[in-house]
Amino acid sequence: MFRFGFGVAISALLASTSAIAGTHADIDAKEQTHISNEVKDFHNSIAVLDSHLDTPRLFHTDDYDFKERGSWKDNRTHVDLQRMNEGGLDGGFWVIYTAQGALDSAGYQSARSSALLRQTAIREFAAKYHSEVALAFSADDADRILSEGRKVVFQSMENAYPLGADLTLLKHFYKSGLRMIGPVHFASNQFADSATDKEQPFDGLSPLGEELIREANRLGLIVDGSHSSDEATRDMIDLSKTPIILSHTGANAIYDHPRNIPDQLLKELAASGGVIQMNIFASYLEKLEPSPERIAAQKDLESRWIAQFGSVEAVPTDVAQAAQVQLNARHPAPRSSYEKFLEHTFHVLKLIGPNHVGISGDWDGGGGVNGLIDVSMLQRITNDLLKAGYSKTDVENIWGGNMMRLLRAAEAAKTADVRSPNILN
């Protein structure tokens, strides 16, 4: 069994709602007034797709209504229909996430059930709001859905841990709509080493992880290297028959963090045709020092969790989230800025060019910064890309074109036995 240390564990559990604290409505409203109607019209005319939407974690709760406008201040959310419309977000990849557990049959079985329920929740979400959104099974589907004025719901899997040792299960997830998969999350697992785990047992992908990449290629899924160690990411680039994506990642040259990618690996990614989606997650944009009071509160919370549940990893999600809200209200987390996100983004654009860069907010999974608190403000990015001299074609590619190129490549590489029409589509 490979576990991540307490420092990473507590950060992982707290980061999903601690990256931003307080309200930035005044900041955001002021910045929005600086964007011309011409830029807003252009932004709204292109397909704006995000590669990593963690919003499905809210689908299991009774108090989330996609059609009701929420706010970070009021309910700690980033995405809903009204804010998507305000920010011109047309959808993207909605995440099937499962927390890492024990690498044994009991852990795999529990994780499999959780992942299947999360995928069911995404499909039920699409059915419930069918007038506003639609499941997409291909790049052509996305084009059709957008032409109908609806939001695109692709599915991705963050952490392949629920597959256990049975890769035949991947075909089931594929048939139900999965189109992107990342082998690993915060802890090394049966498939790969994690960027944030001290234990690196495979020096990259495991033999089973290599089989996972081959099966993903066979089915027509995009391979996602986010959260993987640099060695595992390089293995994916070398092994995958189609270009890989880093669905929510930053630049190590700007902030030296294990989750961020060094320049040399970015060059290798681009040379293979791959794409990095720049992450709007404060914890990975710069070093943020919490107050002594927040550190003490986190340690106290960790001690109480260990006493009650035996370990930090065993804390139920609803308990952890409730504790996070209380801790953040008492001791707000330090905050990164929109300008720091731009620093990461422009560095990578200069290094590897606009044909290999995209955007991901990690919304409802820890994303958001001062000046870009939720999806209602995405026009700011378009405005600043254009001001920096990038063409409208460049911007359109950054907002979704590059990612769709990867999906079309994955579709074209599928083998014959999965080319039959999808009865679920």
C-alpha positions in Angstrom: 0.0 0.0 0.0 1.3 3.5 -0.9 0.0 6.4 1.1 0.7 10.1 0.9 2.2 11.8 4.0 0.1 13.8 6.4 1.3 17.1 5.0 0.0 16.2 1.5 -3.0 14.5 2.8 -4.3 17.4 4.9 -3.5 19.7 2.0 -5.5 17.5 -0.4 -8.5 17.4 1.8 -8.4 21.1 2.7 -7.5 22.5 -0.7 -10.8 21.7 -2.4 -12.4 24.6 -0.6 -9.5 26.5 0.9 -7.7 28.1 -2.0 -9.9 31.2 -1.8 -11.6 32.8 1.2 -14.0 35.7 1.4 -15.6 37.4 -1.5 -14.1 39.1 -4.5 -17.3 40.4 -6.1 -16.1 44.0 -6.0 -12.7 43.1 -7.6 -14.3 41.0 -10.3 -17.0 43.5 -11.1 -14.5 46.2 -11.5 -12.2 44.2 -13.8 -15.2 43.1 -15.9 -16.0 46.7 -16.8 -12.6 47.0 -18.6 -13.5 44.4 -21.2 -14.9 45.8 -24.4 -18.2 44.6 -26.0 -16.1 43.5 -29.0 -14.0 41.1 -26.9 -17.1 39.8 -25.1 -18.8 39.2 -28.4 -15.8 37.3 -29.7 -15.5 35.3 -26.5 -19.2 34.3 -26.7 -18.8 33.3 -30.4 -16.2 30.6 -29.8 -16.3 27.2 -28.1 -15.1 27.7 -24.6 -14.4 24.3 -23.0 -12.8 23.4 -19.7 -10.9 20.1 -19.4 -11.5 19.5 -15.6 -14.8 20.4 -14.0 -15.1 18.9 -10.5 -18.7 20.0 -10.2 -20.1 16.4 -10.2 -19.0 16.1 -6.6 -22.0 18.4 -5.9 -24.5 16.3 -7.8 -24.9 14.0 -4.8 -26.0 16.8 -2.6 -29.5 18.1 -2.1 -28.7 21.7 -1.9 -27.0 22.2 -5.3 -29.3 23.4 -8.1 -27.5 23.8 -11.5 -30.1 26.3 -12.7 -29.8 28.5 -9.6 -27.0 31.1 -9.5 -24.7 30.5 -6.6 -21.6 32.3 -5.5 -18.3 31.5 -3.8 -19.3 33.7 -0.9 -22.6 32.0 -0.3 -22.2 28.3 -1.1 -18.5 27.8 -2.0 -19.3 26.8 -5.6 -17.8 27.9 -9.0 -20.1 26.5 -11.6 -23.8 26.7 -12.4 -25.9 27.5 -15.5 -26.1 31.2 -14.9 -22.5 31.7 -14.2 -21.5 29.5 -17.2 -23.7 31.8 -19.4 -22.2 34.9 -17.9 -18.6 33.7 -18.5 -19.4 32.1 -21.8 -18.4 28.6 -20.7 -19.8 26.0 -23.0 -19.0 22.9 -20.9 -16.1 20.5 -21.1 -15.0 17.4 -19.2 -16.9 16.7 -16.0 -14.9 14.6 -13.6 -15.4 11.1 -12.1 -13.1 11.5 -9.1 -12.4 8.8 -6.5 -10.2 9.3 -3.5 -7.2 7.0 -3.1 -7.6 4.1 -0.8 -6.0 0.8 0.0 -4.4 -1.2 -2.9 -6.4 -4.3 -2.2 -9.6 -6.0 -3.4 -11.7 -4.4 -0.7 -10.4 -0.9 -1.6 -10.8 -1.5 -5.3 -14.4 -2.7 -4.9 -15.4 0.3 -2.8 -13.8 2.7 -5.2 -15.4 1.0 -8.2 -18.8 1.5 -6.6 -18.1 5.1 -5.9 -16.9 5.8 -9.5 -19.9 4.1 -11.0 -22.2 6.2 -8.8 -20.4 9.3 -9.8 -20.7 8.5 -13.5 -24.4 7.7 -13.0 -24.8 11.1 -11.3 -23.3 12.8 -14.3 -25.6 11.0 -16.7 -28.6 11.8 -14.4 -27.5 15.4 -14.4 -27.5 15.5 -18.2 -31.0 13.9 -18.2 -32.4 16.2 -15.6 -31.2 19.4 -17.4 -31.5 18.0 -20.9 -32.8 21.4 -22.2 -29.6 23.0 -21.1 -26.9 20.4 -21.4 -26.2 17.1 -23.2 -23.9 14.2 -23.0 -21.2 14.1 -25.6 -19.5 10.9 -26.8 -17.4 12.5 -29.6 -16.0 15.7 -30.9 -18.8 15.8 -33.5 -21.3 15.5 -30.7 -19.8 18.5 -29.1 -20.2 20.5 -32.3 -23.8 19.5 -32.6 -24.6 20.2 -28.9 -23.1 23.7 -29.2 -25.1 24.4 -32.4 -28.2 23.5 -30.4 -27.3 26.1 -27.7 -26.7 23.6 -25.0 -23.7 22.9 -22.8 -21.3 20.0 -23.5 -20.9 17.2 -21.0 -17.9 15.0 -21.7 -16.7 12.7 -18.9 -13.2 12.2 -17.6 -11.8 10.0 -14.8 -9.3 11.5 -12.3 -7.5 8.6 -10.7 -7.9 5.2 -12.4 -7.7 3.5 -9.0 -11.4 2.3 -9.2 -10.5 0.0 -12.1 -8.5 -2.2 -9.7 -6.6 -4.8 -11.6 -9.4 -5.4 -14.1 -8.9 -3.2 -17.2 -12.0 -4.7 -18.8 -14.0 -2.4 -16.6 -12.6 0.6 -18.6 -14.8 -0.4 -21.5 -17.9 -0.2 -19.4 -17.0 3.4 -18.4 -16.2 4.2 -22.0 -19.6 2.9 -23.2 -21.2 5.1 -20.7 -19.4 8.2 -22.0 -15.9 8.3 -20.5 -13.5 10.0 -22.9 -10.4 11.0 -20.8 -8.5 9.1 -18.1 -5.7 10.0 -15.7 -4.0 7.1 -14.0 -3.3 8.6 -10.6 -4.1 11.3 -8.1 -2.3 12.4 -4.8 -1.0 9.0 -4.0 0.9 6.4 -6.0 -1.3 3.5 -7.0 -1.4 0.3 -9.0 -0.9 2.2 -12.3 1.7 5.0 -11.7 3.7 7.1 -9.4 2.1 10.3 -8.2 3.8 13.6 -8.3 2.9 14.3 -4.7 3.8 10.9 -3.1 7.1 10.4 -1.4 6.8 6.7 -2.4 7.8 6.3 -6.1 7.7 2.5 -6.5 7.7 2.3 -10.3 9.9 5.2 -11.5 7.0 6.1 -13.8 4.2 3.8 -15.0 3.8 0.3 -13.6 3.4 -2.6 -16.0 -0.3 -2.5 -15.3 -0.2 1.3 -16.0 1.4 0.6 -19.4 -1.5 -1.7 -20.1 -3.9 1.0 -19.1 -2.4 3.4 -21.6 -2.7 0.8 -24.4 -6.3 0.1 -23.5 -7.2 3.8 -23.4 -5.7 4.1 -26.9 -7.6 1.1 -28.1 -10.9 2.5 -26.8 -10.3 6.1 -28.0 -9.7 7.9 -24.7 -7.4 10.9 -24.2 -4.7 10.1 -21.7 -4.3 12.6 -18.9 -0.9 13.1 -17.2 -2.0 15.6 -14.5 -1.0 14.4 -11.0 1.4 11.9 -12.4 5.1 12.1 -11.6 7.4 13.6 -14.3 8.7 10.1 -15.1 5.1 8.7 -15.4 4.1 11.6 -17.6 7.2 11.0 -19.8 6.3 7.3 -20.0 2.7 8.2 -21.2 4.2 10.5 -23.9 6.4 7.8 -25.1 3.9 5.0 -24.9 0.6 6.6 -26.0 -0.2 6.3 -29.7 -2.0 9.7 -29.5 -0.9 12.9 -27.9 -1.6 13.2 -24.2 -3.1 16.1 -22.1 -2.3 17.6 -18.8 -5.8 18.5 -17.9 -5.0 20.9 -15.0 -1.4 21.7 -14.4 1.0 24.6 -13.9 4.5 25.7 -14.8 7.3 24.5 -12.5 9.6 27.3 -13.8 7.2 29.8 -12.1 6.5 27.8 -9.0 8.6 24.8 -8.1 5.9 22.4 -7.0 5.6 18.6 -7.7 2.3 19.1 -9.4 3.8 21.6 -11.9 5.7 20.6 -15.0 9.4 21.5 -15.8 10.2 23.3 -19.1 12.0 20.3 -20.6 9.0 18.0 -20.1 6.8 20.7 -21.5 8.9 20.8 -24.7 8.7 17.0 -24.9 4.9 17.2 -24.5 4.6 19.8 -27.3 7.0 17.8 -29.6 4.6 14.9 -29.3 1.6 17.0 -30.1 0.3 17.1 -26.5 -1.5 19.9 -24.7 -1.2 21.5 -21.2 -4.3 23.1 -19.7 -3.2 25.9 -17.4 -4.5 25.4 -13.9 -6.3 28.2 -12.0 -5.6 26.7 -8.5 -4.0 29.0 -6.0 -2.0 26.2 -4.2 -0.1 25.5 -7.4 0.5 29.0 -8.6 2.8 30.3 -5.8 3.9 29.5 -2.3 1.2 30.6 0.1 2.0 30.8 3.8 -1.0 30.2 6.0 -1.3 32.1 9.2 -0.1 30.5 12.5 -3.7 30.3 13.6 -4.8 28.4 10.5 -1.8 26.0 10.8 -2.8 25.3 14.4 -6.4 24.8 13.5 -5.4 22.3 10.7 -3.3 20.3 13.1 -6.1 20.2 15.7 -8.5 19.1 13.0 -6.1 16.4 11.8 -5.6 15.1 15.4 -9.4 14.9 15.9 -9.8 13.1 12.6 -7.2 10.5 13.6 -8.8 10.0 17.0 -12.2 9.5 15.4 -11.5 7.7 12.1 -8.1 6.2 12.6 -6.4 8.3 9.8 -6.9 11.4 7.7 -7.5 9.3 4.6 -10.5 7.6 6.3 -12.5 10.8 6.9 -15.9 10.7 5.0 -16.1 13.3 2.3 -19.1 15.1 3.8 -17.4 15.3 7.2 -14.2 16.7 5.7 -16.1 19.3 3.6 -18.1 20.5 6.6 -15.0 20.9 8.6 -13.3 22.7 5.7 -16.1 25.3 5.5 -15.9 26.0 9.3 -12.1 26.2 9.3 -12.0 28.5 6.3 -14.6 30.8 7.9 -12.5 31.1 11.0 -9.1 31.2 9.5 -9.1 32.2 5.8 -6.5 30.7 3.5 -3.9 32.9 1.8 -4.9 33.8 -1.7 -3.2 33.8 -5.1 -4.0 36.2 -7.9 -5.2 36.2 -11.5 -1.9 37.9 -12.4 0.0 34.9 -11.0 -2.1 32.6 -13.2 -1.3 34.8 -16.2 2.4 34.6 -15.3 2.2 30.8 -15.5 0.2 30.9 -18.7 2.3 33.4 -20.6 5.5 31.5 -19.7 4.1 28.3 -21.2 2.7 30.0 -24.2 6.1 31.6 -24.9 7.9 28.3 -24.4 5.8 25.9 -26.5 3.3 28.0 -28.4 -0.5 28.4 -28.5 -1.2 25.1 -30.3 -0.2 23.2 -27.1 -1.9 25.3 -24.4 -5.4 25.4 -23.0 -7.2 26.5 -19.8 -8.7 24.7 -16.8 -10.0 26.3 -13.7 -10.2 23.1 -11.6 -13.6 24.6 -10.8 -15.4 23.2 -7.7 -12.2 21.2 -7.0 -10.1 24.0 -5.5 -9.8 26.5 -8.4 -10.3 30.2 -8.4 -8.1 33.2 -7.5 -8.4 36.9 -6.6 -9.8 38.5 -9.7 -11.1 35.2 -11.2 -13.3 33.7 -8.5 -15.5 31.5 -10.7 -16.6 30.8 -14.3 -18.5 34.0 -14.7 -15.3 36.0 -15.4 -13.6 33.9 -18.1 -13.8 36.8 -20.6 -10.8 38.3 -18.7 -8.6 35.6 -20.0 -9.7 36.2 -23.6 -9.2 39.9 -23.2 -5.6 39.5 -21.9 -4.6 36.9 -24.5 -5.7 39.3 -27.3 -4.0 42.2 -25.6 -0.8 40.1 -25.5 -0.9 39.8 -29.3 -2.4 36.3 -29.7 -4.6 36.0 -32.7 -8.3 35.1 -32.5 -7.4 31.7 -34.0 -4.9 31.2 -31.2 -7.4 32.1 -28.6 -10.0 29.8 -30.1 -7.5 26.9 -30.0 -6.5 27.7 -26.4 -10.2 27.7 -25.3 -11.0 24.3 -26.7 -9.6 23.7 -30.2 -6.4 22.1 -29.0 -8.2 19.8 -26.6 -10.7 18.8 -29.3 -7.8 18.1 -31.7 -6.6 15.5 -29.1 -10.0 14.0 -28.8 -10.3 13.6 -32.6 -6.9 12.0 -32.7 -7.9 9.5 -30.0 -11.1 8.8 -31.9 -9.2 8.2 -35.1 -6.9 5.7 -33.4 -9.7 3.5 -32.0 -9.5 -0.2 -33.0 -12.3 -1.8 -35.0 -14.2 -3.6 -32.2 -15.1 -0.3 -30.5 -16.2 1.6 -33.7 -19.8 0.3 -33.7 -22.5 2.9 -33.0 -22.9 3.7 -29.3 -26.4 2.7 -28.2 -26.2 5.1 -25.3 -25.7 8.1 -27.6 
